[in-house]
């Protein structure tokens, strides 16, 4: 059996791998990290809100990609493995304040699990409108990769 390659799968669907950022989410907050696999599998609204704001370094890369870029989302799954959760198109981006961040109901719910949000130091962040493109949905929350 030959190994699958993400780039080959993307190309087969007409997506240039150069336009795809691969993210392996692993919340730093202990309670949120523990609940994350369940959130990813059963609460796509919370997962989407979680990944709609990123650390500043990644935010800069994603800000260059609205309309043309994608995010391949994975969550940490023990050791160096990751669980595939979907491919999302970066539709648009807007700057939001820390106050606006916490007005979003999903973020309020994530806060009950310990979400820190804009890491306590940022006054604003970029909010990415991400839409699931249905890339091999049969693999969502089932495919484990090294």
N, C-alpha and C positions, 0 to 999 in steps of 0.2 A: 504494500500500500504506500503510495507516495504522499508526502506531506503537502498540505494546502498552504498557499502563500497568499496573504492578504492583498498584496499588490496585484497579483494575477486575478483574484476575485473582483477587485475594484475595476480593473481594466475590462473584464468581461461584462461589466454592467455600464461601461462607458464613462467611468469616473477616473480622472487622472490622479494617481496616488500622490502627486506633488501638491494637490489641493486638499489633502486629508491630514489632519492632526490626530494622532493616536493618544488618547488619554486613559490613564489608569488611575481612577479615583480611589483614594484611601483617606477618609476623613481623619483629621488629627484628634478630634474629640472622641474620647473612649466610648461613651454611650452611643453616639451616632455611628461610630465605626462598627460596633457590635450589631446595631440594627440595620446597617446599610444593605446587606444581602436581601433582607426581607423587604425593605423599602424599594430596592431596585426591581424585585420580582413582582411586588403587589401594589406599589404606589408610584406609578410612572410620573404622576404629577409632582410628587415631592422630589423624585430623582431629577426630573427636568429642571425644576427650580434650583436644585443644588448645583447642577452643572452650568446653569445660565450665567453664573458669576465665577470668575477664575482669579488666580493669583496674578499680580501685575505683569510678570514676565510673559505668561501665556496669553493674558489679555491683549498685550501688544501684538502678538502674532495673529490672534483671532480677529483683531480689529481691522486687519488688512484683507480679510476674506469674505465679508458679507456678500451674498449673492453668488459666490464662486467656490466657497470653501465648505468643508465638511469636518465633523468630529466623529471619529470612531471611538465609541465609549466602552470602556471596560471598568470593572471594579476589581480591586485586589482580592485574590482568592487563595490565600495561604502562600507563603514563600514568594517565589517569583512568578507564580501563575496568576492569570486574570480571567474573569468571566465576562464574555461579550454581552453588551446590552443594546447595541444598535448603532446605526450610522445616522447622524443628524446633519442636516444642511444648516449652515449659518445664514439665516434669512436676512437678519438685520441686527443692528447694534444701537444702543442708546446709553447715555450716561445717566446713572441714577445716584441719588444721595443716599447716605446711610439711613436717613429717616425713611425715604421711599422704599429702601430695601426691606426694612422691617414692617412696612405696611402690607407687603405681599403675604397673603394668608398661608401659602406653603412655607415661607420662611419662618413665620410665626410658629407653625407646627414643628418645623425642624429645630427651632430654638428650644422646644420642650425636650428635645433629645441632646441638647448641649451645643447646637450650632453657634459658633462665635460670630459668624457673619463676615463683615469686612475687616476681620482680624483685630478689631478694636482700635486700629490706628488710621484707617482710611476714611476720608470724609465722603468719598464717592467711588463708584466703580462703573465698569461697563456691563450692561445687561445684554446678553446675546439671546435673540429669538431663534431658538433651535427647533427644527421640525424633523421628526423621524421619517426617513425616506423609504422605509420598508425593505432594507437591504438584508436579505436572507432572514426574515422574521422567525423562521423555524429554529434559528440558533439563539435567539434572544433568551438570556438567562439560562442557557443550556450549554453553550460552547465554552470550553475551558482551554486556554492557550498558555504556552510557556513563553 
